[in-house]
Amino acid sequence: MDQAAIADSATTSAVDPHERADYWAHLISTYHCRLGYRFPSRTDFQGHTQLRRTDAYQLVGWKSDAVTYLRNRNHIRADPDDDYRLIVPFLGRLSFRSDDGYGILTPGTMCLVAVDRPYAMSMSDGTRGLIITIPRKEIRHRLNRVALPTRPLDLTTGLGRVTDGIVSGLYSECAALTDLQFDTVSERLVDLLCMQILGDSGSTPTHLSHVEATARRYIHDHVGDPDLTGTRVAGALGWSLRQIQLAFSAAGTTPSEVIREERLQLARDRLRSPAYQHRSITDIGSDLGFGSASSFSKAFRRRFDTTPGQLREELASRVRASRTPEPISGATS
């Protein structure tokens, strides 16, 4: 039902004091993946969570006593998980150690973590924050070959401050958003996060990186043109096609792949939009340069794990369900 969902909450206060540490360990593992736990004190452990989950994204807000979370190679083999976790502390101090190094997370910073490698994360008493699960493909297709930063990202200025506003708003309003709204805001958050990572990557600007960034902006702005090609991009920007191809090759992709990704993102937006309900799936694909309904459906499913028809039907079902009157309490047949 495409109505605002209610975020689930849980607290250790619901169980006996001597069971609270074990309860917390089980609860966090059900949210994420198999982990090890070290509690400085297992006596009357205090913790509270708020969960909002869709098929694509998950947000877990927490407040807890001190605890260390461990993910070792045995955990990874037994319970593989290649999605990323965005960790954002609101209060307290977190230390994070992995094979890539060691870092401290405090309010005003955030860190993107891969959980398919060993790590340890320790939290002080009274730590509060949130962890957002992001599908791996949503990160990798934006970053290409750029490695994850080994230090926390700053949320206090510039793009980081804008990102912080999105994070805080998503958390505070998560129970008031429909699944579609929650996913859409999460996607914008991922856009900003990856933009900040690329800007903080530390690489010296080169001619090729300038060509790539300029070409990406042009493709994004003109993706609605069904005749858009690498050749057209090069001609519009005054570079040769070879320059464009070399620039994208250095980033691990091609002009055609970037154009296809932008088209698929726009197609999904249009399939979700009430403004395009009158347009057939075939027309939406054709408007964006897909030669046939089958090629559009195949590319869409490969990217989003669903077909355009399935997505549209799912949205229509939610609308129908939202229009069904709620049963009157106490009514009898």
N, C-alpha and C positions, 0 to 999 in steps of 0.2 A: 504494500500500500504506500503510495507516494505522499505520505504525510510525514510531518516531523517525527523522527524516531526518539525514543526515550533512551538516554545513555544508561547503561547498567552500572551499578556501583556495588562495591564489596568492601567489607571491613573486618579486621581481625577481631573486633569487639563481638562479632557474632558467635565466636567459639570460646571455649574455656581458656584461661590464661596459659596453661601448660601446653596447649595444642596450637597456639597462635603462630609460632615460627614455622611449623610444618604446614599449617594452613596457607601461610603466605608463600612458601616455596611452591606448593602445588598450584596456587592461584596464578603466580607469575609465569610458571611453566606453561599453563594452559593458554596464556596470552601470547607467548612468544615461542620458545623452543626448549629443548632439554638443557638444563643448567645445573651447576653446582652452587651451593650457598654456604656462606660463613656468617654466623650471627655472633657479634661480640657478646651479646646476652640473649639467650633463648627464653628468658623469663618475661612473660607478659609482653611479647613483641607487639608494637602498635603500628598498624599500616592501613591505608585506605586507598582504594582505586576507583577510577571512573573510566568506563570503556565505551567507545563508539566504534563500530565496525561495519564496513560494507564489504562487498565482494572484492573490492580493489584495495582499499586502504583501512588502516586501523590506527586509532588514537587511544593511548592509555595515559591518563593523568594519575599521578601517585603522590602520596605523602607517607613517609615511613621513618621508623627508627633506623639506626645504622645497620648496614648489611653489605656484604660483598657478593657479587654475582660472578660466577666462573663458567667459562665455556672452553672445554678442552677438546682434544682430538677424538676422544671416545664419545663425547656428547655429539660432535659433528658427524661422526660415522653413524651413530645410532639414530640421529634425528637431523638429517640435512635441511638446511634453510639458506637459500641464497638471496633472500630479500634484504633490504637495508633498513637500519633503524636510525631515525633522526632523534637525538637526545637533546632536550632543552630543559636545563634546570631553572626553576623560578626562585628557589630558596635553598641555601646550604651549599655544600661543596662535594663534587664528585671527582675521583681520580680514575683514570682509564689507562690500562697498560695492555699493549699487544706487541706482536713481533715488529710492528712499524715504529714503536717508541712508546713514550709515556706523556700524558698530558693531564691538566687540571681543568675541569669544567666548573664555572661559577655563573651566577645569574648575569645575563648580558652576553652569553656565548652559547654556541650550539655545536654539535659534532655529528657527522654522518658516519655510521659504523657498519661494516660488513660482518655478519655473524657466522660466515662460513670459514672463519679463521679463529684460532684461540685468542681469548682475551680475558681480562679481569677488570671489573668495575666496582669500586667501593664508594659507598655513600655515607655521609655523616648523619648524626641524629637530626631529625626534623627536616630532612631533605624533601623538597617538593618540586615537581616538574612534570614533564610529559615525554612520552616516547611515541613517535609516529612510525608505523611500518610502511615502507614504500617498495612497491614491486621493483625488482632488479632491472627489468627492461626499461622502466620509466627513467631510471638514472643513466643506464649505459647508453641509450640511444641519444641522450642529450650531451653526455660527456665524451663519447667516443673513446679515445685512448688516454684522455686526461685522468691521472690517478687521483684518488681521494686525498684530500688534504690531511697532513699528519698533525696539524694543530687545530685547535678550536676556531670556529668562524665568529667574527665580531658582529653582535647584534645591536650595537649602540650608535652606529652612524651609517650614513649613506644607504646603500642597498640593503645592508644588514638590518638597519632600523625598519625599513619598509617590510622586510621579511618577518621581523619580530611582530609587527602589527598584524600580519596575516596569521601567524602562529597563535597569537593570543586570542584573536577573534574567532579562529576555528575552534579553539578549546572552549572558550566561554559560551559560544553559541551552538556547540555540536548537537545538543539535544533539540534545538529549534530548527535544524536543517533537515531537509529531505535527503535521502541517499544520493540523489543526483546532485543536489546542491553541495553536499559534503564532498563528493568526489571531484566536482568542478573546482571548488576552492583548493582542495588538496593538489590538484594538477597545477594550478597557478602557483601554489607554494613550491612545488618541485621545480617549476620554471625558474622562479626567483633564486632558489637554493643553488641550482646548477649554474645560473648566471653568476652568482657570487663566487662559486668555486672556480669557474673559468677565469673570472677577473682576478682571483687571488692565487692563481696557479704559479705565479712567480716567473713564468717564462718571459724572455725578452721579446717585445713585439717585433715581428718581421713583416716583410712585404707579403708573404704568403698568408700569414695570419690575418693581415688587414684585408686581403682579397677575400678570404673565406668569410670573415665577419660581415663584410659589405654584401657579399653575394647571398649569405643567409638572410640578411635583412630584406634584400630585394625579393627573394623567393617568398618569404613570409608575407610581404605586402602585396604580392601579385599572384599568390597561389590559386586565386579564383579564376585565373586565365587558363582555360583548358588546353591551350597551345603552348604553355610555358615549357621551355626546354633549357638545357644548359647553354645551347647556342644563343638563345634569345637573351638569357641572363648576361652572357658575355658581351653581346652586342649592345645591350642597354647600358652597361657599365663602362664600356670602352676598353675592355680587355679581350684577349684572345680566349677561345675555348680552352686551349692548352693551359693557359694560366689558371683558369677556373678549375680545371681538372687536377692540376698539380696541388692547388691550395686545398681542395677537399681530400685529395689522396693523403696529404700530410696529416690530416685530421682523422684518417681511417675510414673515409666514406667517399661517395661520388655525388656529383650534382643530381643525378637521377634518383639516388636514394633519398637525398634531402627533400627533393620535390615530392616524391611519393609519400614520405613521412608527413610533410606539411599538408598534403592533400587528404591523407587519411584522418589527420587530426581535425581538419575543417569538415570533412564528411561526417565524422562522429558528432561534431557540434551541431551540424545541420539536422542530422537524424534526431537529435534530442530536442531541437528547438520547435516550439509551437508555430513559429513563423514559416516553417518548411513542411508542416504536416500535409499540405495539399500537394507536395511534390512527391512523385513516385521514387522508389529507391533507384530504379534505372536512370531516371532523370538526374538525381543527385550525383550519381556516379559519372554520368556523361558530362554534366556541367563542370566536373573537375578533371576531365581528361581521361577517364577510364573507358577503354574501347568497347567493353561489353559488360553486361550485368554479372556474368560469371567471373570475369577477371577482377571486377570491383569486389565481389563477395569473397573471392579467394584471398585477395590482398588484405581485405578488412579482417577476415578471420585470423589470418596469420599474425596480424599486428595486435588485435584486441581479444582473441580467443572467443569470438562470437561473430555471427554474421550480421549484416545490416538488418535483415528481416527479423532475426531473433531480438536484436536490440530494440527495434521499433515495437515489436509485439510486447516485449517486457515493459516498455514505457506505457503502452496503451493499456496493459493489464493493471498497472498501478493507478492510472487515471480512472479506470472503471471501478476499481476497488475503493478509491477515495470518494467516489460518488454514491457508493452503496450506503444507505442509512444505517446508523448504528442501532442494534436492537435495544428496545426500551427495557430498562432494568425492571425485573420482576414480572415481565409480560408472560402470559401463559398461552399455550396453543389451544 
